[in-house]
Amino acid sequence: MRRTGVPRDNGLVSRTGLIIDCDPGVDDAIALFLAFGSKELDLIGVTTVAGNVSAALTARNARLIRQIAGREDVPVVAGAERPLVRAPVEADHFHGETGLGHLPVFEPVAPLAEGEAADVIVREVMARPPGSVTVAVTGPMTNLALAFAREPALPARLAAVVVMGGARSEGGNITASAEYNIHADPHAAQAVAASGCRLVMLGLDVTHQVRATPERIARIAALASAPAKAVANLLDFAVETERKHVEGGAPPLHDPCTIAYILRPDLFATRPCRLEVETESRLTLGHTAVEFRVGPDEANCQWATRANAEAIFALLTERLGE
């Protein structure tokens, strides 16, 4: 029987280590700050991938965020420089040329860790007991798909894969029906969906519920810590981007929802579903087909439908102030 979902009784924090696979990116950076500020997380490492900006910039940005957070104890490993099949699709119009909006950038002191992301994911997960590692993915799933291809036992070994990606009721944010992270590497996303891992998808259906209102940004900006000041800067840029490219309202907080879910799964509602990703159509490439009308044996994903936005921002604000 295919395993679906994540145990909801005690969450994921107390029993798993965490690898964050990301493409920072404004909202990826905020997700990293939330994770770095949550001491109960056993952070095994951060892996980076080309996505929002180039692989070189995402690797630099993850190290930069790590330095601001004072968490040089967490290794950062660079990964795939392009999608599995399709041509690269960057989103610097949403994240700025550096990937970090208006945040001042610098060359971080601590270097990248040795190795390549997919190999490091395999090594770290297979070296630990089954069910003791969760992977949070906040970018294209290229690294994880490569890791699954290199070690077929890996999907069953993981406690969960928690992904920011996809859309159903909300429609797409990069095309009419596709969310950016899935559209950027749909073949990788389909490989992960078909792998048999315990998959949780936090798509636009919930992240569009978690909005950075002026009041929420002000509470973060009032904090004295360097991570809080950086997050307030990033959110101000997100407000500008929303005004310029979308509807002009409060911007959604996409990627931090993955870390919030791992810390507090009770802040989200999910439903089991059958998830497939479109990889052939020119018009709907990266579309996530979410079918709730399936039995337990057919479901391969827990699809998030609701989020407690106020509690998620309260959690973020608390961790940034510590």
NUZALUM-252175 format. One record per residue (C-alpha): chain; x, y, z; residue in three letters; residue number from 0. Coordinates in Angstrom, 3 decimals, always signed. Example, Ala and Ser with C-alpha at 12.3 -4.5 7.8 and 13.67 -1.06 7.14 Angstrom:
2
+--------+----------+----------+----------+------+--------+
! martor !        x !        y !        z ! nuke ! vodren !
+--------+----------+----------+----------+------+--------+
!      A !  +12.300 !   -4.500 !   +7.800 !  ALA !      0 !
!      A !  +13.670 !   -1.060 !   +7.140 !  SER !      1 !
+--------+----------+----------+----------+------+--------+
REM end
This chain:
322
+--------+----------+----------+----------+------+--------+
! martor !        x !        y !        z ! nuke ! vodren !
+--------+----------+----------+----------+------+--------+
!      A !   +0.000 !   +0.000 !   +0.000 !  MET !      0 !
!      A !   +1.269 !   +3.480 !   -0.832 !  ARG !      1 !
!      A !   +1.933 !   +5.578 !   +2.250 !  ARG !      2 !
!      A !   +0.282 !   +8.977 !   +2.259 !  THR !      3 !
!      A !   +0.489 !  +12.067 !   +4.374 !  GLY !      4 !
!      A !   +2.322 !  +12.751 !   +7.603 !  VAL !      5 !
!      A !   +1.455 !  +11.537 !  +11.102 !  PRO !      6 !
!      A !   -0.629 !  +14.333 !  +12.664 !  ARG !      7 !
!      A !   -0.413 !  +13.348 !  +16.340 !  ASP !      8 !
!      A !   +3.002 !  +14.748 !  +17.264 !  ASN !      9 !
!      A !   +4.114 !  +16.555 !  +14.121 !  GLY !     10 !
!      A !   +7.583 !  +16.189 !  +12.670 !  LEU !     11 !
!      A !   +9.876 !  +18.196 !  +14.917 !  VAL !     12 !
!      A !  +10.564 !  +15.813 !  +17.765 !  SER !     13 !
!      A !  +11.469 !  +12.834 !  +15.654 !  ARG !     14 !
!      A !  +13.159 !  +13.972 !  +12.458 !  THR !     15 !
!      A !  +16.168 !  +15.769 !  +11.127 !  GLY !     16 !
!      A !  +15.556 !  +18.322 !   +8.386 !  LEU !     17 !
!      A !  +17.157 !  +19.084 !   +5.028 !  ILE !     18 !
!      A !  +15.962 !  +22.290 !   +3.326 !  ILE !     19 !
!      A !  +16.234 !  +22.233 !   -0.469 !  ASP !     20 !
!      A !  +15.741 !  +25.745 !   -1.829 !  CYS !     21 !
!      A !  +16.397 !  +28.409 !   -4.480 !  ASP !     22 !
!      A !  +16.654 !  +31.680 !   -2.513 !  PRO !     23 !
!      A !  +14.628 !  +33.809 !   -3.569 !  GLY !     24 !
!      A !  +12.858 !  +36.320 !   -1.310 !  VAL !     25 !
!      A !  +10.373 !  +33.919 !   +0.289 !  ASP !     26 !
!      A !  +12.929 !  +31.081 !   +0.437 !  ASP !     27 !
!      A !  +15.135 !  +33.441 !   +2.447 !  ALA !     28 !
!      A !  +12.307 !  +34.068 !   +4.909 !  ILE !     29 !
!      A !  +11.753 !  +30.304 !   +5.196 !  ALA !     30 !
!      A !  +15.448 !  +29.883 !   +6.002 !  LEU !     31 !
!      A !  +15.301 !  +32.583 !   +8.666 !  PHE !     32 !
!      A !  +12.309 !  +30.821 !  +10.253 !  LEU !     33 !
!      A !  +14.152 !  +27.500 !  +10.248 !  ALA !     34 !
!      A !  +17.436 !  +28.968 !  +11.511 !  PHE !     35 !
!      A !  +15.534 !  +30.630 !  +14.363 !  GLY !     36 !
!      A !  +13.738 !  +27.442 !  +15.412 !  SER !     37 !
!      A !  +16.191 !  +25.714 !  +17.709 !  LYS !     38 !
!      A !  +14.026 !  +22.617 !  +18.069 !  GLU !     39 !
!      A !  +14.742 !  +21.743 !  +14.432 !  LEU !     40 !
!      A !  +17.631 !  +19.366 !  +13.839 !  ASP !     41 !
!      A !  +18.984 !  +21.066 !  +10.707 !  LEU !     42 !
!      A !  +21.136 !  +18.576 !   +8.817 !  ILE !     43 !
!      A !  +21.853 !  +20.983 !   +5.985 !  GLY !     44 !
!      A !  +20.634 !  +23.304 !   +3.262 !  VAL !     45 !
!      A !  +20.874 !  +22.313 !   -0.403 !  THR !     46 !
!      A !  +20.413 !  +24.797 !   -3.230 !  THR !     47 !
!      A !  +19.189 !  +24.574 !   -6.813 !  VAL !     48 !
!      A !  +18.801 !  +26.838 !   -9.815 !  ALA !     49 !
!      A !  +15.343 !  +28.359 !   -9.908 !  GLY !     50 !
!      A !  +14.346 !  +31.865 !   -8.930 !  ASN !     51 !
!      A !  +17.858 !  +32.927 !   -9.942 !  VAL !     52 !
!      A !  +20.935 !  +31.061 !  -11.155 !  SER !     53 !
!      A !  +22.547 !  +28.233 !   -9.205 !  ALA !     54 !
!      A !  +25.521 !  +30.435 !   -8.357 !  ALA !     55 !
!      A !  +23.268 !  +33.082 !   -6.819 !  LEU !     56 !
!      A !  +21.037 !  +30.656 !   -4.896 !  THR !     57 !
!      A !  +24.128 !  +29.056 !   -3.342 !  ALA !     58 !
!      A !  +25.517 !  +32.486 !   -2.413 !  ARG !     59 !
!      A !  +22.153 !  +33.659 !   -1.071 !  ASN !     60 !
!      A !  +21.697 !  +30.633 !   +1.207 !  ALA !     61 !
!      A !  +25.139 !  +31.239 !   +2.717 !  ARG !     62 !
!      A !  +24.377 !  +34.949 !   +3.113 !  LEU !     63 !
!      A !  +21.131 !  +34.225 !   +4.976 !  ILE !     64 !
!      A !  +22.944 !  +31.668 !   +7.111 !  ARG !     65 !
!      A !  +25.535 !  +34.287 !   +8.097 !  GLN !     66 !
!      A !  +22.937 !  +36.924 !   +9.007 !  ILE !     67 !
!      A !  +21.197 !  +34.294 !  +11.147 !  ALA !     68 !
!      A !  +24.469 !  +33.293 !  +12.820 !  GLY !     69 !
!      A !  +23.989 !  +29.636 !  +11.880 !  ARG !     70 !
!      A !  +27.280 !  +28.751 !  +10.214 !  GLU !     71 !
!      A !  +26.951 !  +25.387 !  +11.975 !  ASP !     72 !
!      A !  +24.503 !  +24.349 !   +9.223 !  VAL !     73 !
!      A !  +26.250 !  +23.227 !   +5.997 !  PRO !     74 !
!      A !  +25.114 !  +24.618 !   +2.646 !  VAL !     75 !
!      A !  +25.617 !  +22.424 !   -0.432 !  VAL !     76 !
!      A !  +25.129 !  +23.546 !   -4.040 !  ALA !     77 !
!      A !  +23.055 !  +21.452 !   -6.426 !  GLY !     78 !
!      A !  +21.572 !  +21.244 !   -9.903 !  ALA !     79 !
!      A !  +22.269 !  +24.124 !  -12.275 !  GLU !     80 !
!      A !  +19.340 !  +23.409 !  -14.625 !  ARG !     81 !
!      A !  +16.089 !  +21.403 !  -14.739 !  PRO !     82 !
!      A !  +16.041 !  +17.717 !  -15.688 !  LEU !     83 !
!      A !  +14.597 !  +18.245 !  -19.177 !  VAL !     84 !
!      A !  +13.185 !  +21.670 !  -19.899 !  ARG !     85 !
!      A !  +15.065 !  +24.929 !  -20.425 !  ALA !     86 !
!      A !  +15.708 !  +26.994 !  -17.280 !  PRO !     87 !
!      A !  +13.023 !  +29.462 !  -16.234 !  VAL !     88 !
!      A !  +14.148 !  +32.111 !  -13.756 !  GLU !     89 !
!      A !  +11.929 !  +34.494 !  -11.771 !  ALA !     90 !
!      A !  +14.220 !  +37.423 !  -11.100 !  ASP !     91 !
!      A !  +11.389 !  +39.795 !  -12.025 !  HIS !     92 !
!      A !   +9.752 !  +38.671 !   -8.760 !  PHE !     93 !
!      A !  +12.925 !  +38.430 !   -6.672 !  HIS !     94 !
!      A !  +15.287 !  +41.068 !   -8.073 !  GLY !     95 !
!      A !  +18.557 !  +40.571 !   -9.930 !  GLU !     96 !
!      A !  +20.311 !  +39.191 !   -6.859 !  THR !     97 !
!      A !  +17.335 !  +37.053 !   -5.813 !  GLY !     98 !
!      A !  +17.030 !  +38.942 !   -2.523 !  LEU !     99 !
!      A !  +15.145 !  +42.052 !   -3.550 !  GLY !    100 !
!      A !  +16.689 !  +45.175 !   -1.980 !  HIS !    101 !
!      A !  +18.552 !  +43.275 !   +0.746 !  LEU !    102 !
!      A !  +22.225 !  +44.344 !   +0.732 !  PRO !    103 !
!      A !  +24.285 !  +41.438 !   -0.568 !  VAL !    104 !
!      A !  +27.850 !  +40.462 !   +0.268 !  PHE !    105 !
!      A !  +30.170 !  +37.516 !   -0.152 !  GLU !    106 !
!      A !  +29.609 !  +35.273 !   +2.891 !  PRO !    107 !
!      A !  +32.593 !  +34.247 !   +4.982 !  VAL !    108 !
!      A !  +31.805 !  +30.544 !   +5.373 !  ALA !    109 !
!      A !  +32.186 !  +28.548 !   +2.146 !  PRO !    110 !
!      A !  +29.963 !  +25.946 !   +0.604 !  LEU !    111 !
!      A !  +30.296 !  +22.434 !   +1.972 !  ALA !    112 !
!      A !  +31.861 !  +19.884 !   -0.311 !  GLU !    113 !
!      A !  +29.752 !  +17.640 !   -2.488 !  GLY !    114 !
!      A !  +26.754 !  +17.900 !   -4.777 !  GLU !    115 !
!      A !  +23.258 !  +18.302 !   -3.365 !  ALA !    116 !
!      A !  +21.661 !  +15.088 !   -4.677 !  ALA !    117 !
!      A !  +24.554 !  +12.953 !   -3.446 !  ASP !    118 !
!      A !  +24.574 !  +14.668 !   -0.063 !  VAL !    119 !
!      A !  +20.827 !  +14.123 !   +0.352 !  ILE !    120 !
!      A !  +21.309 !  +10.420 !   -0.377 !  VAL !    121 !
!      A !  +24.288 !  +10.133 !   +1.966 !  ARG !    122 !
!      A !  +22.681 !  +11.943 !   +4.892 !  GLU !    123 !
!      A !  +19.326 !  +10.178 !   +4.673 !  VAL !    124 !
!      A !  +20.700 !   +6.679 !   +4.145 !  MET !    125 !
!      A !  +23.111 !   +7.097 !   +7.062 !  ALA !    126 !
!      A !  +20.216 !   +7.660 !   +9.474 !  ARG !    127 !
!      A !  +17.418 !   +5.356 !  +10.645 !  PRO !    128 !
!      A !  +14.340 !   +5.059 !   +8.427 !  PRO !    129 !
!      A !  +11.795 !   +7.784 !   +9.059 !  GLY !    130 !
!      A !  +14.266 !  +10.095 !  +10.786 !  SER !    131 !
!      A !  +14.747 !  +12.744 !   +8.057 !  VAL !    132 !
!      A !  +12.277 !  +15.154 !   +6.454 !  THR !    133 !
!      A !  +13.071 !  +17.173 !   +3.325 !  VAL !    134 !
!      A !  +11.456 !  +20.588 !   +2.883 !  ALA !    135 !
!      A !  +11.508 !  +21.759 !   -0.751 !  VAL !    136 !
!      A !  +10.905 !  +25.430 !   -1.541 !  THR !    137 !
!      A !  +12.129 !  +25.469 !   -5.147 !  GLY !    138 !
!      A !  +12.158 !  +23.193 !   -8.192 !  PRO !    139 !
!      A !  +12.429 !  +19.534 !   -7.144 !  MET !    140 !
!      A !  +15.448 !  +18.812 !   -9.356 !  THR !    141 !
!      A !  +17.835 !  +17.849 !   -6.552 !  ASN !    142 !
!      A !  +15.352 !  +15.502 !   -4.907 !  LEU !    143 !
!      A !  +14.415 !  +13.818 !   -8.191 !  ALA !    144 !
!      A !  +18.110 !  +13.244 !   -8.918 !  LEU !    145 !
!      A !  +18.594 !  +11.820 !   -5.427 !  ALA !    146 !
!      A !  +15.630 !   +9.459 !   -5.853 !  PHE !    147 !
!      A !  +17.041 !   +8.259 !   -9.192 !  ALA !    148 !
!      A !  +20.439 !   +7.556 !   -7.638 !  ARG !    149 !
!      A !  +19.042 !   +5.707 !   -4.609 !  GLU !    150 !
!      A !  +15.693 !   +3.945 !   -5.215 !  PRO !    151 !
!      A !  +15.362 !   +3.146 !   -1.499 !  ALA !    152 !
!      A !  +15.435 !   +6.838 !   -0.578 !  LEU !    153 !
!      A !  +11.701 !   +7.736 !   -0.914 !  PRO !    154 !
!      A !  +10.609 !   +5.078 !   +1.562 !  ALA !    155 !
!      A !  +13.420 !   +6.059 !   +3.922 !  ARG !    156 !
!      A !  +12.163 !   +9.628 !   +4.419 !  LEU !    157 !
!      A !   +9.726 !  +10.675 !   +7.120 !  ALA !    158 !
!      A !   +8.150 !  +13.174 !   +4.728 !  ALA !    159 !
!      A !   +8.745 !  +15.483 !   +1.801 !  VAL !    160 !
!      A !   +7.065 !  +18.853 !   +2.473 !  VAL !    161 !
!      A !   +6.886 !  +20.982 !   -0.677 !  VAL !    162 !
!      A !   +5.831 !  +24.512 !   -1.507 !  MET !    163 !
!      A !   +4.435 !  +23.965 !   -4.961 !  GLY !    164 !
!      A !   +1.410 !  +23.508 !   -7.154 !  GLY !    165 !
!      A !   -2.044 !  +24.994 !   -7.444 !  ALA !    166 !
!      A !   -5.607 !  +23.736 !   -7.775 !  ARG !    167 !
!      A !   -8.386 !  +26.168 !   -6.901 !  SER !    168 !
!      A !   -6.150 !  +29.254 !   -7.157 !  GLU !    169 !
!      A !   -4.817 !  +28.668 !  -10.658 !  GLY !    170 !
!      A !   -1.209 !  +29.338 !  -11.561 !  GLY !    171 !
!      A !   +1.145 !  +32.224 !  -10.841 !  ASN !    172 !
!      A !   +3.569 !  +31.698 !  -13.744 !  ILE !    173 !
!      A !   +1.060 !  +30.432 !  -16.341 !  THR !    174 !
!      A !   -2.720 !  +30.168 !  -16.256 !  ALA !    175 !
!      A !   -2.594 !  +26.788 !  -14.506 !  SER !    176 !
!      A !   +0.973 !  +26.271 !  -13.225 !  ALA !    177 !
!      A !   +2.727 !  +27.431 !  -10.066 !  GLU !    178 !
!      A !   +6.347 !  +28.522 !  -10.567 !  TYR !    179 !
!      A !   +8.238 !  +25.839 !   -8.587 !  ASN !    180 !
!      A !   +6.465 !  +23.026 !  -10.454 !  ILE !    181 !
!      A !   +6.592 !  +24.781 !  -13.839 !  HIS !    182 !
!      A !  +10.352 !  +25.332 !  -13.442 !  ALA !    183 !
!      A !  +10.964 !  +21.561 !  -13.393 !  ASP !    184 !
!      A !   +7.743 !  +19.608 !  -13.992 !  PRO !    185 !
!      A !   +9.576 !  +16.377 !  -14.803 !  HIS !    186 !
!      A !  +11.287 !  +16.434 !  -11.407 !  ALA !    187 !
!      A !   +7.984 !  +17.158 !   -9.678 !  ALA !    188 !
!      A !   +6.298 !  +14.236 !  -11.411 !  GLN !    189 !
!      A !   +9.182 !  +11.939 !  -10.469 !  ALA !    190 !
!      A !   +8.797 !  +12.898 !   -6.811 !  VAL !    191 !
!      A !   +5.009 !  +12.507 !   -6.935 !  ALA !    192 !
!      A !   +5.391 !   +9.031 !   -8.420 !  ALA !    193 !
!      A !   +8.153 !   +7.939 !   -6.011 !  SER !    194 !
!      A !   +6.003 !   +6.673 !   -3.131 !  GLY !    195 !
!      A !   +7.436 !   +9.148 !   -0.612 !  CYS !    196 !
!      A !   +5.175 !  +10.666 !   +2.035 !  ARG !    197 !
!      A !   +4.400 !  +13.849 !   +0.154 !  LEU !    198 !
!      A !   +2.776 !  +16.995 !   +1.558 !  VAL !    199 !
!      A !   +2.061 !  +19.805 !   -0.921 !  MET !    200 !
!      A !   +1.531 !  +23.371 !   +0.260 !  LEU !    201 !
!      A !   +0.447 !  +25.081 !   -2.926 !  GLY !    202 !
!      A !   -1.029 !  +28.432 !   -3.832 !  LEU !    203 !
!      A !   -4.380 !  +27.253 !   -2.453 !  ASP !    204 !
!      A !   -2.983 !  +27.813 !   +1.067 !  VAL !    205 !
!      A !   -0.070 !  +30.195 !   +0.570 !  THR !    206 !
!      A !   -2.463 !  +32.768 !   -0.914 !  HIS !    207 !
!      A !   -4.237 !  +32.658 !   +2.442 !  GLN !    208 !
!      A !   -1.049 !  +33.688 !   +4.290 !  VAL !    209 !
!      A !   -0.648 !  +37.379 !   +3.438 !  ARG !    210 !
!      A !   +1.945 !  +39.871 !   +4.668 !  ALA !    211 !
!      A !   -0.388 !  +42.671 !   +5.687 !  THR !    212 !
!      A !   +1.052 !  +46.037 !   +6.764 !  PRO !    213 !
!      A !   +0.268 !  +45.203 !  +10.395 !  GLU !    214 !
!      A !   +2.104 !  +41.887 !  +10.229 !  ARG !    215 !
!      A !   +5.128 !  +43.453 !   +8.544 !  ILE !    216 !
!      A !   +5.173 !  +46.244 !  +11.147 !  ALA !    217 !
!      A !   +5.320 !  +43.722 !  +13.993 !  ARG !    218 !
!      A !   +8.371 !  +42.108 !  +12.395 !  ILE !    219 !
!      A !  +10.022 !  +45.447 !  +11.594 !  ALA !    220 !
!      A !   +9.693 !  +46.474 !  +15.251 !  ALA !    221 !
!      A !  +11.975 !  +43.634 !  +16.336 !  LEU !    222 !
!      A !  +15.632 !  +44.372 !  +16.981 !  ALA !    223 !
!      A !  +17.305 !  +41.224 !  +15.640 !  SER !    224 !
!      A !  +19.282 !  +41.178 !  +12.395 !  ALA !    225 !
!      A !  +17.113 !  +38.378 !  +10.934 !  PRO !    226 !
!      A !  +13.954 !  +40.385 !  +11.690 !  ALA !    227 !
!      A !  +15.345 !  +43.486 !  +10.009 !  LYS !    228 !
!      A !  +16.302 !  +41.405 !   +6.968 !  ALA !    229 !
!      A !  +12.851 !  +39.799 !   +6.778 !  VAL !    230 !
!      A !  +11.150 !  +43.194 !   +7.040 !  ALA !    231 !
!      A !  +13.334 !  +44.383 !   +4.139 !  ASN !    232 !
!      A !  +12.410 !  +41.320 !   +2.084 !  LEU !    233 !
!      A !   +8.706 !  +41.744 !   +2.811 !  LEU !    234 !
!      A !   +8.827 !  +45.406 !   +1.789 !  ASP !    235 !
!      A !  +10.258 !  +44.284 !   -1.556 !  PHE !    236 !
!      A !   +7.505 !  +41.665 !   -1.839 !  ALA !    237 !
!      A !   +4.930 !  +44.438 !   -1.361 !  VAL !    238 !
!      A !   +6.543 !  +46.385 !   -4.222 !  GLU !    239 !
!      A !   +6.559 !  +43.296 !   -6.423 !  THR !    240 !
!      A !   +2.911 !  +42.523 !   -5.687 !  GLU !    241 !
!      A !   +1.997 !  +46.101 !   -6.573 !  ARG !    242 !
!      A !   +4.024 !  +45.996 !   -9.794 !  LYS !    243 !
!      A !   +3.248 !  +42.534 !  -11.150 !  HIS !    244 !
!      A !   +0.064 !  +41.245 !   -9.536 !  VAL !    245 !
!      A !   -2.966 !  +42.842 !   -7.869 !  GLU !    246 !
!      A !   -1.290 !  +45.259 !   -5.488 !  GLY !    247 !
!      A !   -2.575 !  +43.701 !   -2.255 !  GLY !    248 !
!      A !   -0.687 !  +42.121 !   +0.618 !  ALA !    249 !
!      A !   +1.859 !  +39.649 !   -0.796 !  PRO !    250 !
!      A !   +1.532 !  +35.925 !   -0.010 !  PRO !    251 !
!      A !   +4.118 !  +34.181 !   +2.155 !  LEU !    252 !
!      A !   +4.767 !  +31.055 !   +0.101 !  HIS !    253 !
!      A !   +7.897 !  +29.152 !   +1.140 !  ASP !    254 !
!      A !   +7.840 !  +29.758 !   +4.916 !  PRO !    255 !
!      A !   +4.650 !  +27.679 !   +5.003 !  CYS !    256 !
!      A !   +6.795 !  +24.540 !   +4.616 !  THR !    257 !
!      A !   +8.752 !  +25.278 !   +7.786 !  ILE !    258 !
!      A !   +5.610 !  +26.390 !   +9.609 !  ALA !    259 !
!      A !   +3.976 !  +23.084 !   +8.668 !  TYR !    260 !
!      A !   +6.922 !  +21.089 !   +9.998 !  ILE !    261 !
!      A !   +6.859 !  +23.055 !  +13.247 !  LEU !    262 !
!      A !   +3.061 !  +23.264 !  +13.596 !  ARG !    263 !
!      A !   +1.090 !  +20.924 !  +11.316 !  PRO !    264 !
!      A !   -2.008 !  +21.801 !  +13.322 !  ASP !    265 !
!      A !   -2.001 !  +25.219 !  +11.612 !  LEU !    266 !
!      A !   -2.930 !  +23.572 !   +8.304 !  PHE !    267 !
!      A !   -5.714 !  +21.366 !   +6.974 !  ALA !    268 !
!      A !   -4.868 !  +18.755 !   +4.332 !  THR !    269 !
!      A !   -6.747 !  +16.199 !   +2.252 !  ARG !    270 !
!      A !   -5.428 !  +12.989 !   +0.681 !  PRO !    271 !
!      A !   -5.357 !  +13.103 !   -3.092 !  CYS !    272 !
!      A !   -3.879 !  +11.640 !   -6.243 !  ARG !    273 !
!      A !   -1.339 !  +14.101 !   -7.637 !  LEU !    274 !
!      A !   -0.008 !  +14.052 !  -11.192 !  GLU !    275 !
!      A !   +2.079 !  +16.741 !  -12.904 !  VAL !    276 !
!      A !   +1.643 !  +17.678 !  -16.564 !  GLU !    277 !
!      A !   +4.948 !  +17.292 !  -18.427 !  THR !    278 !
!      A !   +3.918 !  +17.268 !  -22.106 !  GLU !    279 !
!      A !   +1.454 !  +20.050 !  -22.871 !  SER !    280 !
!      A !   +2.799 !  +23.378 !  -24.112 !  ARG !    281 !
!      A !   -0.177 !  +25.207 !  -22.620 !  LEU !    282 !
!      A !   -0.396 !  +23.468 !  -19.244 !  THR !    283 !
!      A !   +3.208 !  +22.419 !  -18.569 !  LEU !    284 !
!      A !   +3.648 !  +22.091 !  -14.802 !  GLY !    285 !
!      A !   -0.082 !  +21.937 !  -14.045 !  HIS !    286 !
!      A !   -0.799 !  +19.925 !  -10.881 !  THR !    287 !
!      A !   -3.777 !  +17.628 !  -11.400 !  ALA !    288 !
!      A !   -5.216 !  +17.084 !   -7.911 !  VAL !    289 !
!      A !   -7.872 !  +14.388 !   -7.597 !  GLU !    290 !
!      A !   -9.568 !  +14.031 !   -4.208 !  PHE !    291 !
!      A !  -11.984 !  +11.305 !   -5.365 !  ARG !    292 !
!      A !   -9.611 !   +8.422 !   -4.670 !  VAL !    293 !
!      A !   -9.254 !   +5.706 !   -2.082 !  GLY !    294 !
!      A !   -6.317 !   +5.250 !   +0.298 !  PRO !    295 !
!      A !   -4.490 !   +2.915 !   -2.087 !  ASP !    296 !
!      A !   -4.535 !   +5.490 !   -4.888 !  GLU !    297 !
!      A !   -3.619 !   +8.612 !   -2.915 !  ALA !    298 !
!      A !   +0.016 !   +9.705 !   -3.139 !  ASN !    299 !
!      A !   -0.129 !  +13.119 !   -1.487 !  CYS !    300 !
!      A !   -1.587 !  +15.222 !   +1.299 !  GLN !    301 !
!      A !   -2.802 !  +18.453 !   -0.340 !  TRP !    302 !
!      A !   -3.116 !  +21.508 !   +1.898 !  ALA !    303 !
!      A !   -6.450 !  +23.320 !   +1.715 !  THR !    304 !
!      A !   -6.458 !  +25.753 !   +4.663 !  ARG !    305 !
!      A !   -3.930 !  +27.669 !   +6.743 !  ALA !    306 !
!      A !   -4.137 !  +29.727 !   +9.930 !  ASN !    307 !
!      A !   -2.427 !  +32.862 !   +8.627 !  ALA !    308 !
!      A !   -2.418 !  +34.838 !  +11.869 !  GLU !    309 !
!      A !   -0.852 !  +31.960 !  +13.797 !  ALA !    310 !
!      A !   +1.764 !  +31.382 !  +11.074 !  ILE !    311 !
!      A !   +2.827 !  +35.042 !  +11.211 !  PHE !    312 !
!      A !   +2.841 !  +34.912 !  +15.005 !  ALA !    313 !
!      A !   +5.176 !  +31.918 !  +14.830 !  LEU !    314 !
!      A !   +7.466 !  +33.692 !  +12.344 !  LEU !    315 !
!      A !   +7.523 !  +36.873 !  +14.452 !  THR !    316 !
!      A !   +8.287 !  +34.922 !  +17.627 !  GLU !    317 !
!      A !  +11.219 !  +33.062 !  +16.067 !  ARG !    318 !
!      A !  +12.669 !  +36.202 !  +14.487 !  LEU !    319 !
!      A !  +12.662 !  +37.904 !  +17.875 !  GLY !    320 !
!      A !  +14.581 !  +35.182 !  +19.699 !  GLU !    321 !
+--------+----------+----------+----------+------+--------+
REM end
